[in-house]
């Protein structure tokens, strides 16, 4: 058994309404990260419409996560707010088990229904 002493990562953008309600495939979009991330080493961001997704994993020191119109081009328009936008900050802990390194990840996922236009 191993218990990490690291606190769970958090994304404060939900509380301060930084996650958009709708996304434009033609214009692209960006989500503010920076000060909205706490205790994170990296962050996973995805948009899912039906069975198709676009996703990125970026460093937590990045100010924004941007998706261009070409990146969003594989997604279809959603039927109202039926698409999922997910922001999941991650922090990692490394421990030794004998001579082997074990990598542990703490992930907190924030998911919002959005409209993709």
Secondary structure, DSSP 8 states (H G I E B T S, - for coil): -----S---EETTTTTT-S-SEE-TTT-EEEE-GGGEES-SEEEEEEEETTEEEEEEEETT-SEEEE-HHHHTTS---SSS-EEEEEEEEEEEEEEETTEEEEEEEEEEEEEEEEE-
